Amino acid sequence: MEVTKERIERGKYLANQVMVCVDCHSKRDWLKYSGPIVPGTEGMGGEVFYLMIGSSIRHWFKHLRYGTQDYTDVYEIGLRSSNLQYAAYAFGHNMYCQFYQGIPLAALKQESQHSLEFSRTRVNQWAIDLLEGGLTIIIISRSPAYTKLSKHFPFWCSVNMIAH
């Protein structure tokens, strides 16, 4: 691929305006309203970037409980730094991480509902959508209609049975 000024400008546009990659992958000044990016730190990783990448990659090499600890750390750092986006992000990813650890569905449902309440108070629509979707699956998999569901979604039901 040829490096051109146009391609570089398009990449900057995508990373800064469309995908908003730079928002999370930069340090933020959470003492100021809306936590603006600290000039000169654009794309350098952010406050808890190592935890997000670490836990996402860690799933492939270590037991999922390590990912859950990373997400717990992200949540606590998010609260301390007033970066509630990180806090809500951690909830969403930890829900599926705990599901595949085999956490009992009743406990996972209760924790996910608590996470959803937190996300709603922060008006974090990404986390709300993810948690509502996960809770729907948890509720369905605990219901008598689950047997009927397994005929239509055999892969999901087999994964659920293995996990639990």
C-alpha positions as a printed NumPy array, in Angstrom:
array([[  0.   ,   0.   ,   0.   ],
       [  1.354,   3.357,  -0.991],
       [  1.609,   5.933,   1.797],
       [  0.078,   9.168,   0.584],
       [ -0.936,  12.378,   2.281],
       [ -4.571,  11.582,   1.473],
       [ -4.391,   8.156,   3.133],
       [ -2.741,   9.582,   6.232],
       [ -5.404,  12.274,   6.503],
       [ -8.146,   9.663,   6.03 ],
       [ -6.607,   7.528,   8.8  ],
       [ -6.512,  10.534,  11.117],
       [-10.136,  11.293,  10.293],
       [-11.227,   7.699,  10.974],
       [ -9.252,   7.406,  14.237],
       [-10.297,  10.806,  15.574],
       [-13.824,  11.447,  14.299],
       [-15.449,   8.23 ,  13.053],
       [-14.182,   5.348,  15.195],
       [-13.036,   7.651,  18.005],
       [-10.093,   5.313,  18.734],
       [ -7.997,   8.166,  20.043],
       [-10.523,   8.967,  22.8  ],
       [ -9.704,   5.765,  24.696],
       [ -6.142,   5.345,  23.491],
       [ -4.952,   8.664,  24.934],
       [ -4.528,  10.086,  28.42 ],
       [ -7.443,  12.189,  29.617],
       [ -7.606,  15.084,  32.078],
       [-10.496,  13.942,  34.268],
       [-10.192,  17.02 ,  36.462],
       [-11.719,  19.03 ,  33.617],
       [-15.257,  18.823,  32.278],
       [-15.672,  15.868,  29.851],
       [-12.086,  14.684,  30.424],
       [-10.368,  16.226,  27.393],
       [ -7.36 ,  14.48 ,  25.869],
       [ -4.041,  15.656,  27.3  ],
       [ -2.171,  17.22 ,  24.354],
       [  0.73 ,  15.093,  23.184],
       [ -0.704,  11.781,  24.46 ],
       [ -2.904,  11.027,  21.443],
       [ -2.839,   7.31 ,  20.674],
       [ -0.375,   6.479,  23.462],
       [ -2.604,   4.066,  25.356],
       [ -4.613,   5.921,  27.97 ],
       [ -4.839,   5.371,  31.702],
       [ -6.029,   1.76 ,  31.749],
       [ -5.392,   0.717,  28.168],
       [ -2.953,  -1.98 ,  29.335],
       [ -5.712,  -3.615,  31.356],
       [ -8.167,  -3.721,  28.481],
       [ -5.667,  -5.121,  26.01 ],
       [ -4.184,  -7.371,  28.687],
       [ -7.505,  -8.882,  29.637],
       [ -8.648,  -9.292,  26.057],
       [ -5.446, -11.095,  25.065],
       [ -5.17 , -12.86 ,  28.397],
       [ -8.399, -14.795,  27.655],
       [ -6.491, -16.819,  25.087],
       [ -3.599, -17.811,  27.361],
       [ -4.786, -17.847,  30.974],
       [ -7.857, -18.769,  32.979],
       [-10.735, -16.311,  32.615],
       [-10.567, -15.37 ,  36.305],
       [ -7.536, -13.221,  35.412],
       [ -9.659, -11.314,  32.899],
       [-12.298, -10.771,  35.578],
       [ -9.648,  -9.298,  37.882],
       [ -8.513,  -6.97 ,  35.09 ],
       [-12.097,  -5.808,  34.524],
       [-12.537,  -5.26 ,  38.27 ],
       [ -9.357,  -3.138,  38.254],
       [-10.638,  -1.167,  35.252],
       [-13.925,  -0.477,  37.039],
       [-12.163,   0.736,  40.207],
       [ -9.713,   2.91 ,  38.257],
       [-12.62 ,   4.304,  36.247],
       [-14.447,   5.297,  39.427],
       [-11.348,   6.833,  41.046],
       [-10.481,   8.831,  37.935],
       [-14.135,   9.754,  37.194],
       [-13.773,   7.944,  33.861],
       [-17.157,   6.305,  33.987],
       [-16.808,   5.077,  30.4  ],
       [-14.08 ,   2.675,  31.574],
       [-16.186,   1.622,  34.546],
       [-19.187,   0.749,  32.359],
       [-16.971,  -0.85 ,  29.696],
       [-15.605,  -3.22 ,  32.325],
       [-19.117,  -4.319,  33.326],
       [-20.072,  -5.329,  29.813],
       [-16.978,  -7.373,  29.141],
       [-16.884,  -8.972,  32.565],
       [-20.433, -10.281,  32.059],
       [-19.384, -12.594,  29.217],
       [-16.062, -13.348,  30.906],
       [-17.913, -14.618,  33.985],
       [-20.451, -16.496,  31.875],
       [-17.683, -18.569,  30.305],
       [-16.118, -19.132,  33.73 ],
       [-19.298, -20.976,  34.664],
       [-20.592, -18.486,  37.243],
       [-24.114, -19.624,  38.266],
       [-26.67 , -17.835,  36.109],
       [-28.618, -16.53 ,  39.121],
       [-25.507, -14.807,  40.488],
       [-24.513, -13.517,  37.048],
       [-28.024, -12.157,  36.507],
       [-27.962, -10.298,  39.826],
       [-24.523,  -8.796,  39.189],
       [-25.449,  -7.852,  35.607],
       [-28.635,  -6.128,  36.804],
       [-26.561,  -4.098,  39.283],
       [-24.148,  -3.186,  36.474],
       [-27.082,  -2.184,  34.265],
       [-28.444,   0.138,  36.978],
       [-25.012,   1.789,  37.284],
       [-24.757,   2.193,  33.502],
       [-28.242,   3.705,  33.286],
       [-27.38 ,   6.351,  35.888],
       [-24.329,   7.241,  33.766],
       [-26.413,   7.186,  30.539],
       [-23.829,   4.903,  28.938],
       [-25.872,   3.533,  26.03 ],
       [-23.165,   1.137,  24.833],
       [-23.062,  -0.605,  28.219],
       [-26.852,  -0.484,  28.581],
       [-27.336,  -2.225,  25.227],
       [-24.696,  -4.868,  25.959],
       [-25.993,  -5.614,  29.452],
       [-29.656,  -5.698,  28.386],
       [-28.765,  -8.15 ,  25.626],
       [-26.786, -10.338,  28.006],
       [-29.545, -10.267,  30.612],
       [-32.078, -11.279,  27.976],
       [-29.964, -14.325,  27.147],
       [-29.517, -15.163,  30.843],
       [-33.266, -14.884,  31.492],
       [-34.116, -16.994,  28.444],
       [-31.586, -19.682,  29.342],
       [-33.139, -19.999,  32.81 ],
       [-36.721, -20.318,  31.551],
       [-38.811, -23.36 ,  30.592],
       [-38.889, -21.988,  27.053],
       [-35.172, -22.779,  26.905],
       [-35.909, -26.249,  25.546],
       [-37.793, -24.744,  22.617],
       [-35.015, -22.198,  22.112],
       [-32.402, -24.946,  21.881],
       [-34.083, -26.258,  18.724],
       [-33.604, -22.877,  17.016],
       [-30.209, -21.921,  18.484],
       [-28.385, -25.206,  19.128],
       [-24.905, -23.646,  19.189],
       [-25.763, -21.094,  21.89 ],
       [-27.532, -23.703,  23.999],
       [-24.659, -26.183,  23.73 ],
       [-22.169, -23.501,  24.805],
       [-24.43 , -22.621,  27.726],
       [-24.708, -26.264,  28.802],
       [-20.921, -26.708,  28.642],
       [-20.355, -23.533,  30.65 ],
       [-22.814, -24.572,  33.348]])
